[in-house]
Amino acid sequence: MAKKKSDLPDLHWLYEASVQNVDTDLDFGKRVYQKHWKRKPLTVREDFCGTAKLAARWAQRNKLHEAWGIDFHQPTLDWGEKYNVSGLTDKQKKRLHLICGDVLEVETPGVDIVYALNFSFCVFKQREVLRGYFNRVYQSLNKEGLFVMDIYGGTESVTAKSDDVREIPGLTTPEGLEIPDFEYIWEQAAYNPINHDTTCHIHFTVPGYGRIEKAFTYEWRLWTLMELQELLREAGFSKAEVYLHDFNDDGESDEIYRLRKTYENVQGWVAYVVGIK
C-alpha cells in the first residue's frame, strides 16, 4: 500500500538525484574556461541556484574557490543551507554567499563563470527580457569570463509526450531514510509551435510510496540554439559556442560534450551553450 502524502520522501532529494550532476557541470565549465584563458577559474555564480548544490560544491573543491548562489525562493535556499551547506567547513562556508533575490536585479562581485542550468532561464519568454538577463550576466563577469547554460531539444522536444522514464539509483538521506531505486518521469504536457510555450511536469514513482504526480511543473519558452547564440552576441558576448554529446551503444548520451558546428537533429539532445566575454 502506498504511503500517505505526509510520509513521502522530500522532493528535493528525488530532484537532485534525478537531475543534477554538479561535478560534471563544474568540470565542463573549468575545461572550457581553461581552453580560452589558460588559467583556472576561481569564482563562480550559480543563477536560479535552488538548493545551491553547485555553488556549495565549488566552494568545497578548492581553498581558493569562492561562489555565489542566487534564487528567489527562500524555502529552497533554506533546504540547501541545511543539507548542501551544513557539511562544509567553516572556511568553506565563508567562501559561499547565498542570496535570495531576482537574477534580473541582484548584483554580485565579478566572477569567472556564471551558470544558469536545468533550463531555468526558459522562464523568460520575451526576447527583450532574456537579452536583458544575458546582459546582466555579461556585466557581472570578470574581463576573462564565461557564461554556461544548458538547453534541450530534438524532434521529440516539440510534441506532447509522457513516456520519458529513467531509473534512478536509490539513496539514504542524512536522517537515515532509505529511498529505494525509483523512476523519474519527464512529461511534456503541452507545446505551442506558434510561440514555443511549453508546459512540462516531473513525476516520480517510488516503491512503497507510489506515483508522485506533478512533483514539479514548469511553464517555459523552449528557446532554440540559434536564438540563444544571437541573443548572447546582442547582449555583448564576443562569442557564443554550442557543445553537444554523442551517444553510446544503448542510445544514451555519452556525457562527453564537444564543440559543434553541425549536429543531427535526433529525437532528444541536451546542449551546453556558452557565452565568452
C-alpha positions in Angstrom: 0.0 0.0 0.0 1.3 3.4 -0.9 2.1 5.7 2.0 0.2 8.9 2.7 1.4 12.2 1.3 2.9 13.4 4.6 5.2 10.4 4.6 6.6 10.9 1.1 10.4 11.5 0.7 11.4 15.1 0.5 11.1 16.0 -3.2 14.4 17.9 -3.2 16.2 14.5 -2.7 14.4 13.0 -5.6 15.1 16.0 -7.8 18.8 16.3 -7.0 19.3 12.5 -7.6 17.5 12.6 -10.9 18.5 15.9 -12.5 21.8 17.3 -11.1 25.4 16.2 -11.6 27.2 19.3 -10.4 30.7 17.9 -10.7 30.1 17.3 -14.4 28.9 20.8 -14.9 31.8 22.3 -12.9 34.4 20.2 -14.8 32.9 21.3 -18.1 33.0 25.0 -17.2 36.5 24.7 -15.9 37.6 22.9 -19.1 36.2 25.4 -21.5 37.4 28.3 -19.3 41.0 27.0 -19.4 40.7 26.5 -23.2 40.1 30.2 -23.7 42.3 31.7 -21.0 44.9 29.2 -20.0 44.2 29.6 -16.3 41.9 28.0 -13.8 38.7 29.8 -12.8 38.4 30.7 -9.1 35.0 32.3 -8.7 31.6 31.2 -9.9 27.9 32.3 -9.6 25.0 29.9 -9.8 21.9 31.6 -11.0 18.5 30.1 -10.3 20.5 28.1 -7.8 17.7 26.3 -5.9 19.3 24.2 -3.3 22.7 25.7 -4.3 24.3 22.3 -4.7 26.7 23.5 -7.5 27.8 26.7 -5.6 28.4 24.7 -2.4 30.4 22.1 -4.3 32.5 24.7 -5.9 33.4 26.3 -2.5 34.2 22.8 -1.3 36.5 21.8 -4.1 39.4 24.2 -3.5 40.6 26.5 -0.8 40.9 29.3 -3.4 37.3 28.9 -4.7 34.6 31.4 -3.9 30.9 31.0 -5.0 27.7 33.0 -5.1 24.2 31.5 -5.5 21.0 33.4 -6.4 17.4 32.2 -6.1 14.1 33.9 -5.4 12.7 31.1 -3.3 13.8 31.3 0.3 12.5 27.9 1.5 14.5 26.2 -1.2 17.6 28.1 -0.2 16.9 27.1 3.4 16.8 23.5 2.4 20.1 23.9 0.6 21.6 25.6 3.7 20.5 22.6 5.8 21.8 19.8 3.5 24.2 21.1 1.0 26.0 23.8 3.0 25.9 22.4 6.5 28.6 19.8 5.6 31.1 22.4 4.6 33.9 23.5 6.9 33.7 27.0 8.4 36.3 28.3 6.0 34.3 26.9 3.0 31.1 28.4 4.3 32.8 31.8 4.4 33.5 31.5 0.7 29.9 30.7 -0.2 27.4 33.5 -0.5 23.7 32.7 -1.0 21.3 35.5 -1.9 17.5 35.4 -2.0 16.6 37.7 -4.9 15.8 38.2 -8.6 18.6 37.4 -11.1 17.4 40.4 -13.1 18.2 42.7 -10.1 20.8 41.2 -7.8 24.4 42.4 -8.2 27.4 40.4 -7.1 31.2 40.9 -7.3 32.7 40.0 -10.7 33.1 36.2 -11.2 34.9 34.0 -13.7 31.9 31.8 -14.6 28.2 32.2 -14.3 26.0 29.1 -14.5 22.3 29.0 -15.4 21.4 25.3 -15.5 18.5 22.9 -15.7 16.9 25.1 -18.4 16.0 27.6 -15.7 16.3 30.7 -17.9 13.5 29.4 -20.1 11.2 31.1 -17.6 12.0 34.3 -19.5 9.6 34.1 -22.5 10.2 37.5 -24.1 13.3 38.1 -26.2 14.0 41.5 -24.7 13.8 40.1 -21.2 16.2 37.2 -21.9 18.6 39.6 -23.7 18.4 41.8 -20.6 19.3 38.9 -18.4 22.2 37.9 -20.6 23.5 41.5 -20.5 23.3 41.5 -16.7 25.3 38.3 -16.7 27.8 39.9 -19.1 28.2 42.8 -16.7 28.8 40.5 -13.7 31.6 38.6 -15.3 35.3 39.4 -15.0 37.1 40.5 -18.1 38.0 36.9 -18.7 34.6 35.5 -18.1 32.3 32.6 -19.2 28.6 32.1 -19.1 27.4 28.4 -19.1 23.8 27.4 -19.6 22.1 24.2 -20.9 19.1 23.6 -23.2 17.3 20.6 -24.5 15.9 19.9 -28.0 15.4 17.3 -30.7 12.4 16.1 -32.7 10.6 14.9 -29.6 11.0 18.1 -27.7 8.3 19.9 -29.7 5.5 17.4 -29.1 3.4 16.4 -26.1 4.8 13.2 -24.6 4.8 11.4 -21.2 6.9 8.3 -21.7 10.3 9.6 -20.9 11.2 7.4 -17.9 14.6 6.9 -16.3 15.6 4.5 -13.5 17.4 6.5 -10.7 19.6 4.7 -8.1 18.3 4.9 -4.5 19.8 6.9 -1.7 19.8 7.3 2.1 19.1 10.8 3.5 21.1 12.2 6.4 18.1 11.4 8.7 18.5 7.7 7.7 15.5 7.4 5.4 16.3 4.8 2.8 14.8 5.8 -0.6 14.9 2.7 -3.0 15.6 2.9 -6.7 12.9 4.9 -8.2 11.5 6.2 -11.6 11.8 9.7 -12.9 9.2 10.6 -15.5 9.5 13.7 -17.7 6.2 14.8 -19.2 5.8 17.4 -21.9 2.1 18.2 -21.3 1.8 20.9 -24.0 3.8 22.6 -26.7 2.7 25.6 -28.8 4.6 25.8 -32.1 3.5 29.4 -32.7 5.4 30.8 -29.7 7.3 27.8 -28.3 5.5 27.9 -25.0 5.7 24.5 -23.3 4.3 23.0 -20.1 6.4 20.3 -18.5 6.0 18.1 -15.4 8.3 15.9 -13.4 6.6 12.9 -11.8 8.3 10.2 -9.6 7.3 6.6 -8.9 8.9 5.4 -5.7 8.4 1.8 -4.5 6.5 1.8 -1.2 5.2 5.3 -1.9 3.6 5.0 -5.3 3.5 7.7 -8.0 4.1 11.3 -7.1 2.2 13.3 -9.7 3.4 16.7 -10.8 6.2 17.0 -8.2 7.5 19.9 -10.3 5.8 21.9 -13.1 7.5 24.3 -15.5 6.0 26.9 -17.8 8.7 27.8 -20.2 9.6 29.0 -23.7 11.7 26.4 -25.4 14.4 28.6 -26.9 16.4 27.3 -29.9 20.2 27.1 -30.1 20.3 29.8 -32.8 18.2 32.2 -30.8 20.4 31.8 -27.8 23.6 32.4 -29.7 22.1 35.5 -31.3 20.9 36.9 -28.0 24.3 36.3 -26.3 26.1 38.3 -29.0 23.4 41.0 -28.9 24.0 41.2 -25.1 27.7 41.9 -25.6 29.4 38.5 -25.6 32.2 38.3 -28.2 31.4 34.7 -29.0 28.7 32.0 -28.5 29.6 28.3 -28.6 27.5 25.2 -28.6 28.7 21.9 -27.1 26.8 18.6 -27.7 27.2 15.0 -26.8 27.4 11.8 -28.8 25.5 8.6 -28.0 26.6 5.2 -26.6 25.5 1.8 -27.8 22.3 2.0 -25.8 21.3 5.2 -27.4 22.0 7.2 -24.3 24.2 10.3 -24.1 27.9 9.6 -23.7 28.1 12.7 -21.5 31.1 14.0 -23.4 30.4 17.5 -24.7 32.3 18.7 -27.8 32.2 22.0 -29.6 29.9 21.6 -32.6 29.1 23.5 -35.8 26.7 20.9 -37.2 24.7 18.1 -35.5 22.0 15.7 -36.5 18.6 16.6 -35.0 17.9 13.3 -33.2 14.9 12.6 -31.0 16.5 14.2 -28.0 19.6 16.0 -27.0 21.0 18.3 -24.3 23.5 21.1 -25.1 25.7 23.5 -23.2 25.5 27.0 -24.7 28.5 29.1 -23.7 28.9 32.8 -23.9 32.5 34.1 -24.0 33.1 37.6 -22.8 
